[in-house]
Amino acid sequence: MSMQRMVKIKMWSTNVRVLEDFASRLVDIAKKSGVKISGPIPLPTKKLTIRTLKLPHGEGKKKYEKWQMRVHKRLLYVAEDERVMKQLIRVRVPPEVWIEVEL
């Protein structure tokens, strides 16, 4: 019994809709080719919060503003196949999505 090698594709973005759309395009390509696929697996969302002092505050009460950026992540495993990898490489990656591929 031989184990089929899997390619790990990690994607992350601050825009969850664009990330989901991109992940679904990758899944569609893999399903049409008939290779084994696992995912997209949602990973925990990282929340980056910054508190800034609202200006002008003068001598009265100090007021703060909160700014938050959320980084959404997805993990996708695709069976290693040359045809599928060539198709996945040709997919245009949106500017707000970052990807990392591990063989």
N, C-alpha and C positions, 0 to 999 in steps of 0.2 A: 504494500500500500504506500503510495507516494504522497507526500504532503505538497500541496500547491502553494507556491510562494505568493504572498500578498504585498501589494504596494500600499503604503500608508500615505494618505493625503490629508494634511491638516490645513484648514482654512479659518481665517478670522477676519472680522470686520466690525466697524462701529454701526453699520447699517444692516439690520437683521433681514430686511426684505431682499436686499441685493444679495446677501449671503445665501439665503434660502433658494433664490432663483438660480444662482450659480451652481449650488450643490445639486439641485434637481436636474440641471442640464447635464452634469457629469453622470448622475445616476441613469438618466435616459440613454446616454451613449453606451454605458456599460450593459444595460438591460437589452438594448437592441443587438449588441454583439453576442449576448448569451453567456457572458462570463460571470463567475461568482462575485457577488458584491455584498458588503456589510456596511450599513450606515445610510444616511449621515447620522452619526451619533452626536447629540448635543453635549458639549462640555460645559462646565460651570462658567457663567458670565462673570467677567472681571469688572468690578465697578471702581473707577478712579474718581475720587471726590476731592474737590478743592474748595476751601472756604476763604472768601476774601472780604475784607472790610469795605463796606459801602461808603463811598465818598460823596459829598462832604459830610463828615459826621460831627464836626464842630466839637463843642464841649458837652453835648447831650449824651443820650444813650448810644452805645455802639451797636451798629446794625451790620449784619453779615449777609452775604449772598453765598449760595451754594451752587457750584458748578459740578456736573457729573458727566463722565464719559463711560459708556458701557461697551465692552469689547466682547462680542459674541463669537463663539468658536464651534466648529463642526469637525468631526473626524470621519473619514471615509476609507474603507479598505476595499481594494479592487484586486482581483486575481491578476497575476502578472501575465500579460499577453501583449505581444508586439503590435498587433493591429489596433487594439484598444488604446495602448499608450500613444501611438501616433495620432489617433483621433483626439485624445484628451489634450495633447500638447497644442493642437490647432485651435482649441476653444479660446476665445478672447476673454481674458480675465478683466473684470471691471476695475477701474482705478482705485476704488475704496476697499477692495478685497485683496488680502495677502494670502499666498499659499506656500506650503512647504511639502515637498514630496520626498519620501524615504523608501528606498528599495530594500 
